[in-house]
Amino acid sequence: MNEADAPAPPPFPALLHAQRVWDSELPGFDPADAPPAPLPLFHRWFAEAVAAGQPEPHAMSLATADAEGLPDVRTLLLHDADERGFHFASHATSAKGHQLAARPYAALGFYWPSLGRQVRVRGHVRRCTPPESYADLHARSTGALAAALTGTQSAVVESVAALHRAADAAWERARAEPDAEAPTWTRYVVEPAEAEFFQGDARRRHIRLRYRRTETGAEGGTEAGAEAGSEPGAEAGAWARELLWP
């Protein structure tokens, strides 16, 4: 059957509305059992996503704002999540690098459909030191180094042939010089001011638990925070917890 004989696809609205989500049984989530700070919960949910066979659980959306304040978003990989925040890397000369230099704030989004879970993070973005950025690049694969050495990220390339030539040359250099430097390669860390954990429910009784960093160290004392199992003084009282309507 050639392309001309292939049946026409259904109209887009029909195709779209025929899709279903969360056809499998979803895990429960009791916010009263959540830890005082978001990082341990993120680590736990990430491990559960891996155990559930979620493809690429470390893939995340990164949202920034351009010079006009307009939003921009792309998907990239998480490099670490520790007490400092959520780490990723890119070229400082890329579109996101320029945007973060001008407006050092970002939002992250993780989606693990196999568990019906989302995690959203917002906060200030800090550049890591040059040695950390160098170590980040060289802890990865030859392909990652080759990609970092190929062209100028986000710049216009004249043709696919030019891209292939540059990529082939970068692969040769990466194999010959595994310690080669990519001077603009930069590791960034999002220092979370807010982190929200969403657990989907087939009956749409979704659980949304938001952690908010506080300046005073007070837990906040809200009714929602009390229902979420707030513990005054936990981790120096740095986080308030709130349940949100879905």
Buried (B, 14 or more C-beta within 10 A) or exposed (E): EEEEEEEEEEEEEEEEEEEEEEEEEBEEBEBEEBBBBBBEBBEEBBEBBEEBEBEEBBBBBBBBBBEEEEEEEEEBBBBBBEEBBBBBBBBBBBBBBBBBEEBBBBBBBBBBBBBBBBBBBBBEBBBBEEEBBBEBBBEBEEEBBBBBBBBEBEEEEEEEEEEEEBBEEBBEBBEEEEEBBBEBBBBBBBBBBBBBBBBBBEEEEBBBBBBBBBEEBEBBEBEBBBBBBBEEEBBEBBBBBBBEEE
